[in-house]
């Protein structure tokens, strides 16, 4: 499953970059987040409340910053287990100056297996797209409000 998109914020690339690599800042708006623990400057663990069809429970995902070019781009890799399922994902962003602001191009790729994939089937993509849209709208608003 792959999702991607772009949005523009009225903040400079440097400020947007600092926000997007800091889980203490962007983590608060992750959809269905139950808890977040920063393990180091380049890794964190997040616990999500997952519910699709009759599959419900918590999934813990560890994220690591695997690539970073200051003020330009970064990529995180995540692996998680829970509710008889697994998820492996990679997500990242690229920043480009856009007038007085910054264009943020983002992409996420996820592989989901186990009970969740078997039971949810065709529901995974629409649910993921909905959560991504909610997160991006909240992210844009938070960046413009706090950065």
Kinemage of the C-alpha trace (Angstrom):
@kinemage 1
@onewidth
@group {chain A} dominant
@subgroup {mainchain}
@vectorlist {calphas} color= white
{ca unk a 1} P 0.000 0.000 0.000
{ca unk a 2} L 1.354 3.419 -0.963
{ca unk a 3} L 0.122 6.941 -0.234
{ca unk a 4} L 1.643 10.258 -1.246
{ca unk a 5} L 0.851 13.919 -1.609
{ca unk a 6} L 1.965 17.536 -1.281
{ca unk a 7} L 0.994 20.572 0.728
{ca unk a 8} L 2.332 24.075 1.265
{ca unk a 9} L 2.898 25.813 4.602
{ca unk a 10} L 3.774 29.434 5.242
{ca unk a 11} L 6.983 28.684 7.111
{ca unk a 12} L 10.641 28.414 6.010
{ca unk a 13} L 12.157 25.019 5.170
{ca unk a 14} L 14.411 25.075 8.254
{ca unk a 15} L 11.498 25.443 10.666
{ca unk a 16} L 9.365 22.846 8.871
{ca unk a 17} L 12.272 20.377 8.846
{ca unk a 18} L 12.863 20.768 12.599
{ca unk a 19} L 9.170 20.139 13.253
{ca unk a 20} L 8.956 17.068 11.006
{ca unk a 21} L 11.945 15.251 12.503
{ca unk a 22} L 10.876 15.822 16.115
{ca unk a 23} L 8.459 13.116 17.296
{ca unk a 24} L 7.685 15.139 20.422
{ca unk a 25} L 6.149 17.750 18.123
{ca unk a 26} L 4.516 15.816 15.275
{ca unk a 27} L 3.687 12.762 17.385
{ca unk a 28} L 0.919 14.516 19.283
{ca unk a 29} L -1.237 14.603 16.157
{ca unk a 30} L -0.701 11.048 14.872
{ca unk a 31} L -4.125 9.435 14.351
{ca unk a 32} L -5.140 6.891 17.007
{ca unk a 33} L -1.969 7.437 19.064
{ca unk a 34} L -2.160 6.040 22.604
{ca unk a 35} L 1.413 6.711 23.691
{ca unk a 36} L 4.773 7.832 22.384
{ca unk a 37} L 8.226 7.258 23.844
{ca unk a 38} L 11.332 8.923 22.434
{ca unk a 39} L 14.188 6.420 22.661
{ca unk a 40} L 16.970 8.557 21.166
{ca unk a 41} L 17.341 11.562 18.850
{ca unk a 42} L 16.748 9.201 15.897
{ca unk a 43} L 14.194 6.672 17.182
{ca unk a 44} L 10.879 6.473 18.982
{ca unk a 45} L 8.159 3.976 19.794
{ca unk a 46} L 4.469 4.695 19.292
{ca unk a 47} L 1.472 2.646 20.427
{ca unk a 48} L -1.632 2.984 18.258
{ca unk a 49} L -5.203 1.917 18.879
{ca unk a 50} L -6.133 -0.074 15.769
{ca unk a 51} L -9.643 -0.988 14.751
{ca unk a 52} L -10.729 -2.306 11.373
{ca unk a 53} L -13.733 -4.590 11.016
{ca unk a 54} L -13.790 -6.870 14.088
{ca unk a 55} L -10.000 -6.649 14.609
{ca unk a 56} L -9.322 -4.252 17.479
{ca unk a 57} L -6.410 -3.688 19.803
{ca unk a 58} L -3.050 -1.994 20.196
{ca unk a 59} L -0.067 -2.066 17.867
{ca unk a 60} L 3.378 -0.933 18.955
{ca unk a 61} L 5.601 0.453 16.208
{ca unk a 62} L 9.264 1.404 16.504
{ca unk a 63} L 10.381 4.158 14.138
{ca unk a 64} L 13.968 4.952 13.184
{ca unk a 65} L 15.231 7.935 11.221
{ca unk a 66} L 17.127 6.203 8.408
{ca unk a 67} L 17.997 9.129 6.167
{ca unk a 68} L 18.241 12.844 6.674
{ca unk a 69} L 19.467 15.842 4.689
{ca unk a 70} L 19.122 18.869 6.910
{ca unk a 71} L 16.365 21.268 5.890
{ca unk a 72} L 15.635 19.192 2.739
{ca unk a 73} L 14.369 15.660 3.434
{ca unk a 74} L 14.132 12.769 5.862
{ca unk a 75} L 12.883 9.181 5.914
{ca unk a 76} L 11.648 7.049 8.802
{ca unk a 77} L 11.347 3.272 8.824
{ca unk a 78} L 8.895 1.574 11.161
{ca unk a 79} L 8.242 -1.992 12.268
{ca unk a 80} L 5.469 -3.069 14.558
{ca unk a 81} L 3.521 -5.956 16.016
{ca unk a 82} L 0.139 -6.302 17.664
{ca unk a 83} L -3.284 -7.930 17.463
{ca unk a 84} L -1.838 -10.941 15.641
{ca unk a 85} L -0.509 -8.712 12.858
{ca unk a 86} L 2.619 -6.946 11.686
{ca unk a 87} L 3.328 -3.704 9.883
{ca unk a 88} L 6.458 -2.560 8.092
{ca unk a 89} L 6.463 0.942 6.763
{ca unk a 90} L 8.626 3.648 5.380
{ca unk a 91} L 7.612 7.270 5.289
{ca unk a 92} L 9.383 10.467 4.440
{ca unk a 93} L 9.236 13.985 3.131
{ca unk a 94} L 11.053 16.388 0.838
{ca unk a 95} L 11.010 20.150 1.343
{ca unk a 96} L 11.275 22.815 -1.347
{ca unk a 97} L 11.065 26.581 -0.967
{ca unk a 98} L 7.752 27.898 -2.307
{ca unk a 99} L 7.590 31.680 -2.318
{ca unk a 100} L 7.470 32.700 1.345
{ca unk a 101} L 6.741 29.160 2.471
{ca unk a 102} L 7.650 25.530 1.956
{ca unk a 103} L 6.217 22.825 -0.258
{ca unk a 104} L 6.169 19.500 1.588
{ca unk a 105} L 6.086 16.375 -0.602
{ca unk a 106} L 5.393 13.236 1.422
{ca unk a 107} L 5.210 9.521 0.734
{ca unk a 108} L 4.377 6.471 2.806
{ca unk a 109} L 4.606 2.784 1.915
{ca unk a 110} L 3.237 0.078 4.219
{ca unk a 111} L 3.148 -3.683 4.226
{ca unk a 112} L 0.605 -5.199 6.597
{ca unk a 113} L 0.196 -8.882 7.336
{ca unk a 114} L -1.463 -11.298 9.709
{ca unk a 115} L -5.005 -11.136 11.082
{ca unk a 116} L -5.443 -7.473 10.201
{ca unk a 117} L -4.665 -7.969 6.507
{ca unk a 118} L -6.694 -11.181 6.294
{ca unk a 119} L -9.822 -9.785 7.961
{ca unk a 120} L -9.773 -6.192 6.729
{ca unk a 121} L -8.866 -6.926 3.121
{ca unk a 122} L -10.085 -4.066 0.933
{ca unk a 123} L -10.762 -1.803 3.917
{ca unk a 124} L -7.065 -1.134 4.603
{ca unk a 125} L -6.425 1.314 1.740
{ca unk a 126} L -9.477 3.550 2.399
{ca unk a 127} L -8.832 3.618 6.156
{ca unk a 128} L -5.146 4.433 5.589
{ca unk a 129} L -6.041 7.204 3.128
{ca unk a 130} L -8.571 8.684 5.570
{ca unk a 131} L -6.042 8.640 8.426
{ca unk a 132} L -3.360 10.162 6.180
{ca unk a 133} L -5.690 13.013 5.175
{ca unk a 134} L -6.607 13.696 8.810
{ca unk a 135} L -2.933 13.653 9.820
{ca unk a 136} L -1.796 15.924 6.967
{ca unk a 137} L -4.524 18.497 7.701
{ca unk a 138} L -3.600 18.504 11.404
{ca unk a 139} L 0.110 18.587 10.580
{ca unk a 140} L -0.262 21.588 8.281
{ca unk a 141} L -2.322 23.468 10.870
{ca unk a 142} L 0.112 22.632 13.690
{ca unk a 143} L 3.179 23.696 11.667
{ca unk a 144} L 1.615 27.014 10.754
{ca unk a 145} L 0.439 27.603 14.318
{ca unk a 146} L 3.583 26.680 16.238
{ca unk a 147} L 6.655 26.888 14.037
